[in-house]
């Protein structure tokens, strides 16, 4: 990985907007990705109040996408793990309903987009080559991993 940074922001009634601006790439091969790992409702949120977080991201030079990525309610849903990614684009997060506070955190990653042998694009972080990555997914009998049961995987890895 070339570089990795923590990203965190709190949205509330007084500050309902948070903007994330992508940096200019240092090289033509460098890409930047913001990954939102968790969105959670603060302990002081009003009981029963819905808190809705919307993201606005540019699709191209003419179009932007506005879509809710979290609906939280004290007493029901206090945390989400959306694992949503924004590649090479600035985004705006907005608390469009509720008073919060809503805490969001994730990672700001710098790396490269690379093509695999099938021509598919993937994120290259520079830490593991393709052989190591393939070996990491192998199980003793060569089959894919079985479904998880109670958060535990019963198969043994090599």
Buried (B, 14 or more C-beta within 10 A) or exposed (E): EBEEEEBEBBBBEEEBEBEBEBEEEEEEEBBBBBBBBBBBBBEEBBEEBEBBBBBBBBEEEEEEEEEEBBBBBBEEBBEBEBEBEBBEBBBBBBBEBBBBBBBBBBBBBBBBBBEEEEEEEEBBBEEEEEEEEEEEEEBEEEEEEEEEEEEEEEEEEE
